[in-house]
Amino acid sequence: MSHTLLSAVASMTLLAASPAFAQVAATADTDLNLRSGPGPNFEILGTIPAQGEVTVTGCMTDTAWCQVDYQGTTAWAYGDYLSAMVDNTPTVVIASREALGIGVATYEVEAATDATSDTEAAVGGGGTAALAAAALIGGPAAIAAAALLGAGTAATLNPDNPSVTYVRDNPLEPVILDGEVVVGAGIPAEVTLQPIPESEFDYAYINGQPVIVERTNRQIAYVVR
């Protein structure tokens, strides 16, 4: 009897000593895709608007993807563009996950069927993609770059702009890059951009989304949604 009670107390002590992972309130630093899985190849379920609030429930250990809850939808967002408060200071979630007490999120990828190639699986089973061994130049630097692009570009490029219409009507072979598509992110040099006629912009289809790119600096100026 005594031994049983001691074992029970020991078990309770171990449970009490286990770390309690927090569900952390965070905000999106920019318009940010909400995806069905932790990667740029997964389906886009919606968009978290800039300064939109989410609850982070966990982050991957080897990538910047975090599982979040946004208005009742549980999905995945890129942690480099989520900010939370640490000691009353806003900080990038993925860089401060330990300080924030965020737990580890996991995801099991279903194996591709015989009828689906690895490349098709990488883009959700639809079509093919040029898989580039490169990453978008992003993170906090992309947010700063977006601010430098200024309101002028944002005002010029809108859903009714002829350049946007052209990009929608002339799809390209998609390219999958590590990271997330946001305004201000840089496109690596190995990715070929196509010019938009009668425009100072180029474009590409990156991570399942058309983007309009500044020709001079290869930064994303507009995300076509």
Secondary structure as the mmCIF struct_conf table of DSSP 4:
data_model
#
loop_
_struct_conf.conf_type_id
_struct_conf.id
_struct_conf.beg_label_comp_id
_struct_conf.beg_label_asym_id
_struct_conf.beg_label_seq_id
_struct_conf.end_label_comp_id
_struct_conf.end_label_asym_id
_struct_conf.end_label_seq_id
HELX_RH_AL_P HELX_RH_AL_P1 SER A 2 ALA A 17
BEND BEND1 SER A 18 SER A 18
STRN STRN1 ALA A 22 ALA A 22
STRN STRN2 VAL A 24 ALA A 28
BEND BEND2 ASP A 29 THR A 30
STRN STRN3 LEU A 32 ARG A 35
BEND BEND3 SER A 36 GLY A 39
TURN_TY1_P TURN_TY1_P1 PRO A 40 ASN A 41
BEND BEND4 PHE A 42 PHE A 42
HELX_LH_PP_P HELX_LH_PP_P1 GLU A 43 GLU A 43
STRN STRN4 ILE A 44 ILE A 48
HELX_LH_PP_P HELX_LH_PP_P2 PRO A 49 PRO A 49
TURN_TY1_P TURN_TY1_P2 ALA A 50 GLN A 51
STRN STRN5 GLU A 53 CYS A 59
BEND BEND5 THR A 61 ALA A 64
STRN STRN6 TRP A 65 TYR A 70
TURN_TY1_P TURN_TY1_P3 GLN A 71 GLY A 72
STRN STRN7 THR A 73 TYR A 78
HELX_RH_3T_P HELX_RH_3T_P1 GLY A 79 TYR A 81
STRN STRN8 LEU A 82 VAL A 86
TURN_TY1_P TURN_TY1_P4 ASP A 87 ASN A 88
STRN STRN9 THR A 89 VAL A 92
HELX_RH_3T_P HELX_RH_3T_P2 VAL A 93 ALA A 95
BEND BEND6 SER A 96 SER A 96
HELX_RH_AL_P HELX_RH_AL_P2 ARG A 97 LEU A 100
TURN_TY1_P TURN_TY1_P5 GLY A 101 GLY A 101
STRN STRN10 ILE A 102 ILE A 102
STRN STRN11 VAL A 104 VAL A 104
HELX_LH_PP_P HELX_LH_PP_P3 GLU A 108 THR A 113
TURN_TY1_P TURN_TY1_P6 ASP A 114 ALA A 115
BEND BEND7 THR A 116 THR A 116
HELX_RH_AL_P HELX_RH_AL_P3 ASP A 118 ALA A 122
TURN_TY1_P TURN_TY1_P7 VAL A 123 GLY A 125
BEND BEND8 GLY A 126 GLY A 127
STRN STRN12 ALA A 130 ALA A 135
STRN STRN13 ILE A 137 ILE A 137
TURN_TY1_P TURN_TY1_P8 GLY A 139 GLY A 139
HELX_RH_AL_P HELX_RH_AL_P4 PRO A 140 THR A 156
BEND BEND9 LEU A 157 LEU A 157
TURN_TY1_P TURN_TY1_P9 PRO A 159 ASP A 160
BEND BEND10 ASN A 161 ASN A 161
HELX_RH_AL_P HELX_RH_AL_P5 PRO A 162 ASP A 169
BEND BEND11 ASN A 170 ASN A 170
STRN STRN14 VAL A 175 ASP A 178
BEND BEND12 GLY A 179 GLY A 179
TURN_TY1_P TURN_TY1_P10 VAL A 183 GLY A 184
HELX_LH_PP_P HELX_LH_PP_P4 ALA A 185 ALA A 185
STRN STRN15 GLY A 186 GLY A 186
HELX_LH_PP_P HELX_LH_PP_P5 ILE A 187 PRO A 188
TURN_TY1_P TURN_TY1_P11 ALA A 189 GLU A 190
BEND BEND13 VAL A 191 VAL A 191
HELX_LH_PP_P HELX_LH_PP_P6 THR A 192 LEU A 193
STRN STRN16 GLN A 194 PRO A 195
HELX_LH_PP_P HELX_LH_PP_P7 ILE A 196 ILE A 196
TURN_TY1_P TURN_TY1_P12 PRO A 197 GLU A 198
BEND BEND14 SER A 199 GLU A 200
STRN STRN17 PHE A 201 ILE A 206
TURN_TY1_P TURN_TY1_P13 ASN A 207 GLY A 208
STRN STRN18 GLN A 209 GLU A 214
TURN_TY1_P TURN_TY1_P14 ARG A 215 ASN A 217
STRN STRN19 GLN A 219 GLN A 219
STRN STRN20 ILE A 220 VAL A 223
#
